[in-house]
Amino acid sequence: MELQVLKPFGPSVLKAKIPEKIVKDINDYIEELIQNKKKSEEADHGQKLAGDVTQEFLLNRDFVKKVGWLDFLGKCTQAWIKKETNKDIKNFNIIQSWVVRQFQNEYNPTHWHNGHISGAGFLKVPKTFGNFSQEEQKKGKYYPGGNLNLIHGSRMFLSQSSMFIKPEVGDFYFFPHYLMHLVYPFKDSTEERRSISFNAKIDEDIFNVYGE
């Protein structure tokens, strides 16, 4: 596994690469759902999502285990926690995992998750997310369209409060459940931005540092 611990602010963030087969298997499953109107409606939990997106599909537990997604999440979390705390987790209990289908002008506002560990990554990315006008680009403005933005605390000297992540297929980021994050809308593309996320709980005695 390709793992990289990032620490742009207080809590660390783990960057990992989803195996290509898992990306393909999940995408194939989503495409089948899209084609089946009844199953698509049954699996769509978009009304529970904070933002304005086309669809959110909740993945069932049998499927996440079958395609190796559960194993990938568990092993990455175990390696991350070991590196950061030198402790071995014995429990990795997934609460939910879901796929979000987002198109131009759609967004997900600032929010956070439940559980102990969360994460977000990318299954499909448009060829372009658009850009600012040439005039704005000349001024050096950064175009955040389609980006995942992680936020923590306030910007201070030598301490950034946010981290902008440009989506790349297969990239996945693990972070503590409380870490605020959002997804910016994008323009000039009719293609889909497809992401995948999860919530999970680990050993309470490792997570609950306040009990020490």
N, C-alpha and C positions, 0 to 999 in steps of 0.2 A: 504493500500500500504506500502511496505517496502522501506523506503527512508533513505538514508545516505548521508550527505553532506561531501565531501572530499575536503581538501584544501592543497594539496601537494606543491603548489606554489601560485603565484598571484591570478589568477581567481579560483573560487571554481568549483568543479565538483560534480554533483549529481549522486549517484548510486541508481538505482531502480530495482525492480524485475518485469519483464513482467508476467502478469497472464498466467498460463499454457494454458488456453483455447485460448488466443490470439496467443501464440506461435504455438499451434497445427493448428489453422485456417490458419495462414499465411503459415506455412510449407505445409499444404494440398494444398493451392492455388498454391504455387510454384511447387509442384510435378505435378499438373495438367498442368501447363504451360510447364514444361519440356517434358511431354508426347505428347503435341500438338505442332508439329513443326511450324505451321503457327503462332499460338498465341505466341509461344516462340520467334520467330524472330521479331514479332511486338512489343513485350514488352521489348526486349533486347536493353538497352542503353549503353552497355559496351564500345562502341567506344568513349563515352564522359567521361569515367572514366580515372583518371590519371595513374592508374597502369596496371599491366598485370594480368588479372583474366579471368576465364572461361566465366562468364556471370554476367550482372547486370540487374535486372528486376525493372523497374519503376512501382510503385504501383499506381493504379488510385484512385482518390479521393472518389468515391463511395465505393470502397472496404475498404479503411482505416477507413471510417466512419462506415461501416456495421459491421466489426469485432471488433470494440471498440478500435482500435489502435489510432485513432485521439483523442478520449476521454482520453485514458491513457497518451498520450504525453501532452495534454493540462493541465490535473490535476497535473501531476508531475511538469511541468514547473511552474504552478501557485504556488504550495507549495514551490518550490525552490526559486523563486523570492521573495515571501513573507518572507521566512526565512532570506534571504540575505539582502533585502532592506526594509523590513516591508511595502512594497507597494503591492497593489492588481492589477494584470494585468486584463484588460478588453478585450484585444484582443489577440487571438492566431490564427494566419493565417499560415497554413502549406503551404510551397512552393513546396516541393517534399519529398517523402519517397521512398526508394529503397532497394532492397535486392541484396547482392553480393555473388556469388558462387565462392569460392576460393579452389584450390587444391594444391598439393605439388609443390614447386618451384615457385609458383605465389606470387605476392606481390602488395602492394599499397604504393607508395613512399610518402614522406612528402608533405602534402597539407593542405588546410583549406577550409572552406565552405563559402557560402554567407548567406544572411539573418541576423538574430540576434542570434538565438539559434540553436544549432545542437546537434547531439547525435549519438551514435553507440552502438549496442548490438549484442547478439548472439542467433541464432535460432538452429544451429546444430554445433557440435564440434567433431572432430575425437577422437578416443580412445587415440591416441598418436600423438604428433607433432614431434616425433623424439627426438634426443638429441645429445650432443657432444660425442666424443669418450671417453672411460674410462679414458684415459690419461688426456684429457682436463677437465673432471669432477673432477678428483683428485685435479686439480689446483684450483677448486672452481669457474670455469667460469660459468656464467649464460647463459643458452640457451634461446634466445628470440623467437624461431620459433613459428609462429602463433599468437604471442602477438600483442595487440594494444598498441602503444606507444604514450602517450600524451606529448607534448613538449612546454615549455614556458620559454623564456629568457635564461639566462646563469647560469651555476652552480656556486653558491657562498657559503660562510660559512653559515650554517644553512638554506640553500635554495637550494633544488633540482630543476633541470631544466626539469626533465622528470619523467614520471610515467608509469611503465610497467603493463599492465593488461592482465592476463591470462584468455582466454575465458572460460566462464561457461554458459551453456544454460540458457536463461532467464535473465541474467544480462544485464542491460542497463545503459549507462553513458551519462548524459547530460552535455554539456559544451558550452561556448561562441563560436560563429561561427568562430572567428579569431584564435582559439587555434589550433596550428599545430599538426598533428598526422600522423602516418604511421602504416602499417601492415607488419610484417616481413614474409618472406617465411618460409615454414616448409618442413620437409623431412620425409622419412620412413613411409609414410601413403598414401593410395590411397583413403581415405575418404574425405568427403567435410567439409570445414569450411564455414558455412553460417551465414552471418551477415546482420543486418538491420540498416539503418541510416535515418536521416531526416534533413531538414532545415525548419525553420519557423521564422516568424516575430511576435514581441509583440508590445505593446504600445511604440511609438516612444519617448514619453517624459520620459519613464522609462529607455529605452535602451540608449538614448543619454545623458549620464552624462556630456558631454562637454557643454551642453546647460544650465547647472545650473549656 
